[in-house]
Amino acid sequence: MENFEFYNPVKILFGKDQLKQLPGQIDKDQKVLLIYGGGSIFKNGVYNQVKSALDGYQVLEFGGIEPNPHYETAMRAVELIKAEKVDFLLAVGGGSVIDATKFIAAAALYEGEDPWHILSRRKEVKAALPFGVVLTLPATGSEMNNGAVVSRVETQEKFAFSSPNTFPQFSVLLPDAAGTLPKRQVANGIVDAFAHVLEQYLTYPANAPLQDRFAESILQTLVEVAPAVYANPADYNAMSTLMWCATMALNGLIGSGVPDDWATHLIGHELTVLHGLDHGQTLAVVFPGIFRVLKEEKKAKLLQYGARVWGIREGSEEERAEAAINRTEEFFRSLDVKTKLSEYYIPEETIEVIAQRFESRRWTAIGDRGLVTPDVVRKVLAIQYK
Amino acid sequence: MENFEFYNPVKILFGKDQLKQLPGQIDKDQKVLLIYGGGSIFKNGVYNQVKSALDGYQVLEFGGIEPNPHYETAMRAVELIKAEKVDFLLAVGGGSVIDATKFIAAAALYEGEDPWHILSRRKEVKAALPFGVVLTLPATGSEMNNGAVVSRVETQEKFAFSSPNTFPQFSVLLPDAAGTLPKRQVANGIVDAFAHVLEQYLTYPANAPLQDRFAESILQTLVEVAPAVYANPADYNAMSTLMWCATMALNGLIGSGVPDDWATHLIGHELTVLHGLDHGQTLAVVFPGIFRVLKEEKKAKLLQYGARVWGIREGSEEERAEAAINRTEEFFRSLDVKTKLSEYYIPEETIEVIAQRFESRRWTAIGDRGLVTPDVVRKVLAIQYK
């Protein structure tokens, strides 16, 4: 096992009627800014429940956070916060709203030259406004970690940041609200959670059998629950399980003491900013590609994953590794998430554009053991055209 | 899944040379009281490493915390703290030292009539001194939770308490130091961690498949690693795995959203205060007894546990449940921990003494679903004489 530090102070309030606990989490004298997205919280009733729970507070609102939240939009929220002297942010929605809120919280107190540098140059976030979360969409895990991904429309760039100062103080997890989600968002959420585990698990053996089993537990449970929750998002037990899986997939626990990868996410981000693919769609495309191109390098873990998650125990190592990759791709496709770039009508010229972006950023050896060079990026994308 | 709250702000620093990070965790102007046990930290070198890491701090010491730490001893530490105006406590050792430190931290700031009531009457702990942990013995999980168990010699009583104010601020986990432990302590630690999982898992199905798999992950990993770490505690990889298993077994995670039990611990505590059995020994006796007496009530989970942890998939339900119980008992015995009261030379009169203690405390329906009545306690102890 590698040395590690694990620290996660987010208080989770999970289940039915948990919004009633909201007043106990925020001081009465705080001026609160409610941050939300495209308006789903008006349809699922969460907006009214939150407003009613915050009765007696001074509450402002900022709506319209996009999927793959925009830097430009976040900066408008920062202006409002400074003008109105807001004390506390409350993100209500899914991962995009939470990620935007983390960046807003950091940018509002940023004293450097340009808050964009938090993302583009990974400048240190020395302080951030306190914030809480009301989660209505299981997917990104942002509700229980300190990281965020934000896109800049102007430059077509999508970057991540994290800071010890951008953990939510609390997150209220509402499986009931998630029960009203469109199936496409449920499918993307399943793929996203699955992919987060793969990024921290499918590397190479590192004498960490408990972390491996925790990772496999999340993968097995997602495979088990996916058909039920995709068929019927309102199945409370199934949605609760998906929601807790997605949170546990990226709260730092399964990544403690083991190597990680994240090349798939970095490649996927480019497909989103350049062609508007959903984040989950990009992961469903890139992961099978990464496994195909790096099958030898990742074989030990691919075989373990195949055996423990998919029950693949027959055949040669080559056959079992191949089967594990195919089962992964079939799993994504069973959720109606396409896995080939041709199915998304992406022009092949994109391959070279993305590879050259990696080169220009000097991302020449990313992923576990630095295996992913720009040439590997080219191969990964090319193999997913067929 | 049941509604739940999960909150665990303990910062974990795990691995080799992590004591170097100690100064970063405690303010330089704090007056620190080092709390330790019977002196093993002098033999394994940890005392010197801690003192050297705290060079420049004002450090006092309080040694001699017993296994199953004594209320009487803890209160002497409280006197010292008040006299010397100590700001910060640092527990160095295993679960007993940590548990004592939690109680000392709470008692030092307790404003009620008698600090004993924190234990005997579960009086609320409204404040506690801040403290950190240096862990040298994997077993109790106390390094990453807010609970403690303390015994009063005078009255032969052993009680638990917990409070949101008694989480360690940080815990440095040292597998290297644990490598010097006597085998008996390693065996007790394995049994303790295993038992902590069983208390939160072996109840009844509750639509919580991820929590079940996390629990099974710890159990499987303990079974896998036990022979190696018991044979050679200095095996760093094996000891690291045991240490992380023991921490994860009781940090609130696997118990979130599911029913729990704890009857085995409550019965076991009586065997310790009345007859001096090691905590691990009491669990190895009582768990097989509980399973035998409540086999029908716990059958669904016993079968799942048998299949997933021990690979028991053949035979009738009765045979499989029986096999799961026997494999559990054999596992404890493989670590040279005896599982029969006769093997510890405990007089049979003890059964009635313990049952009557439960009656006098009105513990008439403890454990999951309140299944454990004083009569069940009698049966559980009687069945483990044979």
Interface residues (C-beta under 8 A of the other chain):
Chain A: M1 E2 N3 F4 E5 F6 Y7 N8 P9 V10 K11 I12 L13 F14 G15 K16 D17 Q18 N207 A208 P209 L210 Q211 R213 F214 E216 S217 I218 Q220 T221 E224 V225 N237 S240 T241 W244 C245 M248 L253 S256 G257
Chain B: M1 E2 N3 F4 E5 F6 Y7 N8 P9 V10 K11 I12 L13 F14 G15 K16 D17 Q18 N207 A208 P209 L210 Q211 R213 F214 E216 S217 I218 Q220 T221 E224 V225 N237 S240 T241 W244 C245 M248 L253 S256 G257
